[in-house]
Amino acid sequence: MELGLRDRVCVVTGASRGIGKAAAVAFAREGAAVLLVARSEGSLEEVARACRERGARAETAAMDVTDPTAGDRVLDLCLERFDRIDALVNNAGTSAVTPLSQLTDADWQQQWELHVMAPMRLMRAIAPVLAQRGWGRIVNVCSSSGKRPSKRNVAYSVTKAAELSLSRAFADEYAGTGVLVNALTPGPVGSELWLAPGGLADQTAEIERRTREEVLEATAAGLPVGRLGTEEEIAGVIVFLCSDVASYVAGAAWSVDGGVVPVII
């Protein structure tokens, strides 16, 4: 199926690893150019090479998206290097296993800045430019725990719920201009966030006094599909939502969670 992404310019935040990296490579396969945004220049260059190997143009922008100037800086860089912008994927985010009683004000503020203020500033800068051109796509990578709070990190769940609301607000504001804003809500994904040494699997195992293997088995067993998702599965939905094919999808909170949230919304 032709997705209509050839020669489009797509910005992906959190592009140095995980879902962001997979999304960038998926865009490259479709012939789109990508601006890769994350803090680590070295890791971004590796992703850029992977995109270029697939025949796509890829540029990097090393910055912290929680910087209040990041939205304007990303827009300026994209227009400077590509002379256009067509899609934005707000993917940057992270979490750690922290019981509610141990979350500090700083923890709450960090999650708020990363999952609400950063995507808001990027959309605030970029959405009007897309609207002027009469075509655009914005996808916010949220979480299933934004629909059903997780005890692993309530601050993460609450800010992801806020990001879902933020996505809907921007969708309502811009749908009539041809700019379609959507969110997607992944469940547990077999990415570095979960599987790397010291990641969520290890953190959960330490707190619950179980082995890493027991945690992963229990997590998979709790999903109707019986396994963790893959980065590529999430990336596939991101690319679809940024395509011409998704021309009648606006304001959705697209579940990509293996069925873990047992409601139809």
C-alpha angles and dihedrals in degrees: 000000000000108000097190094235099120110126092003116134115231128187116209122188121201085030099148096084147352120017093354092056092046091049093050092052091046090053089049091054088056091053097255123141116234138207106205116209127190140113099261114075093188094054091045091055090055090053091045090055090051090053093047090051086063091055098259131128112245130183129182133221116188109204144121107256091209089069105110090231095051096098094055092041093053091049093048092048092048094050091044095051102032104017090226145046128209109167141022126201113193100201105140111119146114144187142197131201106262125155115235092247091057099048110114129205087256091055091052092046093049092053091046093051093047101042103031114018096040096052090040092056092046092050092044090056100039107033095069090052091051090048091054089057092046096232134074147130130215123185122185115200103218127159143253086243087066086067097038114023117238124216090218090082119350092188089060092049094048094048092046088053088052090050089054090053090046090052092053092049092053091044091056092046097050109026092095091057095057094259109124117200121193140161132214127205116211121195122212109330127195093239133126090274089067105024107034117102106278092017128131094289093055093041092051091047091053095049095043094040093235132122122267089245092053091052093050093046092049092047092051092045090055091061118084090226089052099231145065118267124249128239090240092056091056092044091054091060092046091054092046092052090051093051137092087248091068092058094131098045115101133150093009126149096208113204114221096164110115089256096297096138103068098208135084107240 
